[in-house]
């Protein structure tokens, strides 16, 4: 009984604290994780509040899917038998803290994910919009346009990562799955932004490592990676028309291993598709994705146009990358194209329908030229700004793979139903 009373007391204190935090839900220059953040990319730079003490915002997300997918191939390699059922529910915990005027911290923890049953930190950063902690008004004119972001964090390569599912944070993705060649990595580094009159420029450096360590044993050490972005966004300039166009680059020279297309430890949304009979849910957590296997000398470019007129929006991705595995003498190439059209309607644009086409062409280390094509058709409904339900039909095909490959004449298709909460 004493243990039960202790647990009830802890829960009561927790909810009391959360109700207090709820009075200050929105912090400075904060991208809301709910429906309000749908068309926001980088954290905004349009609000500075008078600092009256540290403010803590506790947030999180929870997502679950019902999967009804079928897969097949030429039969050279037997596929895992899969059925129709619910996938593991995933959960995130977010801490956002206003530390001072123009200084904010973010930390995201994956409470449960496909790859890890135990909680682990995804990453975090400190974002500096003002330098008042040095002296009030210090370099105020410059800081009106400049932002500095430092941490072990999700790096800002391209715009597609702003619309992707991040473990349980799926509410702002109009579809269930991410792109086939999913560019996402978390590395220690810093990004410097300059924004003025709709133009945005960013340069950044990272240490090129996903898993942090001072161990440099082996044949190859890892050098710094370079990230940059340049673009224009007429956000808030017109009532009905929104236009954004950005170009990004990610480049690393000598590396023990690069992780740009394999760093998502949370996992794919299409569980166990195109996997062999020995596959496990956590061990084969990238099902349905493609990693070109660039482990060294990786250079990648991504161009993202975004156009929104009323309830109609288009988002595109053009990506060109090259690199090699450490044992390869020369570089290989991979390219990705994606276009999605979404129409939002109803009160507060709570309903939406959309379609996405995604194609990848790449040269494998074996010398084979392969193509992967995916169609996604989806619809969704925001029950509230914090709750969304989505239905998706997906069809993905594989071409060009060797006759001994599990992907030879491979394809998967079917329905996905996803429910998500973000707050």
N, C-alpha and C positions, 0 to 999 in steps of 0.2 A: 504493500500500500504506500509506503514511504517513497519507493522508487516511482510509482505512478504519479504521486503528488508532485514529486520533483520534476518529472517530465511535463506535467501540465503547467507548472510554474514557468519552466523554460519557454514553452510555446507561447504562453501569455505575454511574457516579457518580449519575446521576439516580435509578436504581432503588434504590441504596443509601440515598439521601436519603429516598425515598418510604417505604422500609421503616422508617426511623427515625421519620418522621412518623406512620406507622401505629400506633406505640405510644401516641400521644395523638390518637386519631381524633375523640373527642367533646370539644368545648369547653364552656365555661359557657353555659347557656341557649341551646343550639344545637338547631335543628330538623333532624334527620337527613334527608338527601336520599334515603334508601332507604325500604324498606317500613315501617320504624319511624315515619316521619314522616307516614303516611297521614292520620291524623286530628288532626294538630297544625295550627293556623292561625298566629297570630302566634308569633314566637320565644318559647319559654316563659320563665318567671321563677321557677325552682324549684331552681337549682343555682348555688352560688358556691364555687369551689375556692380553696385556698390558692395564691397566686401564687408560682411559683418560676422565673420566666423566661418570655420570649416563646415561645409555641408556635404552630407553623404547620401548618395542615391543608390538604393539597393534595387536591382532589377534582375530579370532572368528570362528564360524561355523554355518551353517544353513542346515537343513535336512527336507525333506518332503517325505511321503509315500503315495502310492495308495494301498488300502487294498481291496482284494477280497477273503475273508475267509468265510467259512461256519462252523457252529458248531451244535452238536446234543448230546443228552443224552437219558436216559431211559424214561424221561418224568415225573419223580417224582416231579421235580421242573422245572417250565417253564423257558426257556432261553430267554434272550434279543433278540429281532429281530434285525439283523444287515444286512447291504447291502454293496454294492461295491462303494467306494468313497475315496476321499482324507482325510487323517488325518490332525490334526493341525500341521502346520509347527513349528518346534522348532529352537531355536537360543541360542548360547553361546557368551559371550564376555570374552576374555582372555587378561590379562595384565601380561607381563613378564618384569622384570626390573633388569638390571645389576647394582647392588648397589656399588660394589667394586671388586677388584681382587678376584675371587673365591667366591663371595657372590652374590646370585641371589634370586629374589622373584617371586612367581607365584600366581596369583589370578584368579579364574574362577567364572563368574556370569552366571546363567541361565536367559536369557532374556525372554524366554517363554518355558514352558514345559507342559507336559500332566497334571501334578498334580497341578501346580500353573500358573494362567494366568499372575501374576505379576512377575517382576524380583526379584531374590534373590540370595545371594552368596552361591555357592556350597561349597567353601573352598579355602584355600591357604596355602602356606608354604614359609619358607626361607631355602635355600639350601647353605651350607657352604662347599666349597672344599679347601679353603686356609684360614690361620689365619693371613694374612698380615695386617689386620686391627689392630691387637695387636702390631705386629712389623714385618717388612718385613722379610720374610723367617722363621718366628716363627714356630717351629716344622715342617719344610718343608719336611723332610724325612718321617715322619709319615703321613702327609697330602697328600703325593703322593698316598696313598692307602686308606685314610679315607674320608668319607663324613658324614656330620651331617645334618639331615633334621628335621625341627621343624615347627609345625603349627596345625591348625584345618583343617585336610587334608584327602584325600583318603589314607587309610592305605594299606601298601604293603603286604597283605596276598595273597599268590599264584601269579601265572602269568596270569591267565585268565582275570584279570581286566585290563591288558594292551591291550587286543584285544577286549574288550567289547565296546558297544556303550555307551557313556556318554552324555545323552540328545542329543544335536545336533552334538556332535563330534562322527560321525559314520563312517568316511572315512576309518579308519584302522580296522574295523570289516568286514571280508569277507562275513558275513551273515547279515540279518536284525535283528533277535532276539538274545538276550543274552542267557546264560545257564538257564535251568529251575530253579535250585536252585542258584540264582544269588548272589554270595558272594561279597559284596561291602558295605563299611561303611566309614563315615567321622567322625573322633573323634580327640580331642585335644591330641597331644602327640609328641614324638620324636623318630626318627629312626637313628641308628648309623650303618654305612656300612663300611666293610673292603673288598677291592677287590685287588687281586694280581694273576697274571699269569692265568687268567681265572676263578679263584675261587672267589665266592662271599659269604659273610656272613653278616647277618643283625640281630640286636636285637632292639626291640622297646617297648615302654610303652605308653599307652593311658589312659585317664581317664574313658574309657568305656561308655561315654555318646554321643549320637547323638545330642540331644537337650541340650544345655548348660544351667545350672542353679545351684544356690547355695541352692536351696530348697531341704532339706533332710527329709521332712515330709513323713510319711508312715511307713510301717513295715520294709522295706528293703533299705539299702543304697547301692550305687554302688562303688565298689572297682576298682582298676586299672586293665587293660587288658594287656596281654603280647603277643607280636608278634615276630616271629623269622623266618628267611629264611636262607637256606644253599644250595649252588649249584655250578655248574660248567658251564661255557659258553666259547666255543672256538671262540667267535666272532672275526673276522678279522684274524684268524690264518690260514685259508685255503681259497682258491679262490672260490671253488664251494660247499664245505661241511660246514655246520653249525650245531653244536650240543649243546643243552642246556638241563640241567636237574636240577630242583630245588624241594626242599621240604619246606613246610611252616607250621607254627602252629599259631593258634589264640586261646587264652585261657582267660577266665574271671571267677572269682569265684562268690562271692556274687554280685548281681546286681538287681536294680529295674527293668531293662529290657535290654536285649541285642538285637542288631539290625543287626547282620551280614548278615542276609538273607532278611531284610525288610527295609534297610536304603536308598535304591534308591528312592528319592523323585521325580525324573524325570518321571519314569513310564516305563511300558512295551511297546514294539512295536506292539503287537497284541491287538488292541483296542477292548474291550468289549466281547472278546471270553470267553465262559463258565461263563458268568455273568447272574444274574437273571433279571427279567423285570424291577426292580426298579433301576438298576445300572446306574451310570453316568460316563462319560469319565474321569473326574478328581477325583471323589470319589472312583472309582474302578480302580485305575491306575496300579495295578500289574497283570492284566489279563494274564493268560497263565503261570505264574510263580508258584513256590511252596515254601512256608515258613514253615519249620517244627515246628514252634512255640516254639523254645527254647528261653526262656526268662531269664534263670538263669543257672549258672554253665555250660556254654557252652565251649566245647573244640572241635576244628576243625583242621583237617590235610588235606593239599592239596599237591599232587605231580603232577608236570607238565613236561613232556618230550617235547622237540621241536627239530625237525630234518628237515633240508633244504638241498637239493642237487639240484643244478641248479634251475630250476623253480618249482620243486616239494617240497612240505612241509607238515609236519605232526605236529599237536599240540594236545596233550592229557591232560585230567584232570581226576585224581582219587582223590575223596574227601570223607572223613569219619568224621562225626561229631556226637556229643552226647550232650544232655542237657535236661532241663526240664522246664516246666512252674512253676511259683512260688508255685502253689498249689499242684503240683505233688510230691509224696514221693520218686520216683526213676527216674533215667535218661532213656531217649529213644534214639534210634539211627537213623541216616539217612545217606545214602551213595549216591554218584553221580559219574557217569562215562560218559566221553565224549571223542570222537575222531573225529578230522576233517582232511581231506586231501584236499589240495589246489594245483592246478597247474596254474602257471603264465607263460604267453607266449606273443609273439608279441614284437614289439619295446619297450624297457624299461619295459618289463613285464606289459604292460598296460592292457592286457586281463587276466581274470582268471575264472576258474570254480572250483567248490568244493562241498563237501558233508560233513555233520556232523551227527553223531548219539549221542544222549544224553539220558541217563536213570537215573532215581531217584527211590530209594527204601527207604521207611521210615515207622516207626511205629507212628501212630497218638496218640494223647492223649486219644482217645476213645478206643484204643487197636487194631484198625484195621491196618493191614499191606497193604500198597498201593504201586503201581508201576505206574510211569509216563514215557512214552517213546516218543521221538521226533526224526523225520528224517527231515533234511533240505538239500535241493539241491539248489545251487546258482551259479550265473554267474555275472560277472561285467566287466566294462570297465572304465579305467581312461582316461577321455577326456584330462585332464592336470594333473599335479601332485597334484592340489588342488581340482579337481572335479571328482567325481565318480558316475556312475549309476549302480545299482544292481537289479537283479531279483532273487526272491527266491520262491521255493515251500516248504511249511512246512506241516507236518502231525504229530499231537500229540494225544496220546491216554491215557486214565485213566483206571486203573484196581484196584479192591480190595475195592472200596468205598462202604459204606453202601447204602442200597436200597433207603434211604430217602435223600441221598446226591445229590447235583446238579451235582457232577462229576460221578455219577453212570452210567457206560457204556458211559462215555463222550468221545468226540473227537472233534478236529477242524482241518481243512485243507484248503489249497488254495494257492493263489499267493500273493506275496508282491512285489511291485516295489518301490525302494527307490533312491532318488537323494540327494547327499551330497556335501557340500563345506566346506573345512577347510583351513585356511591360517594363 
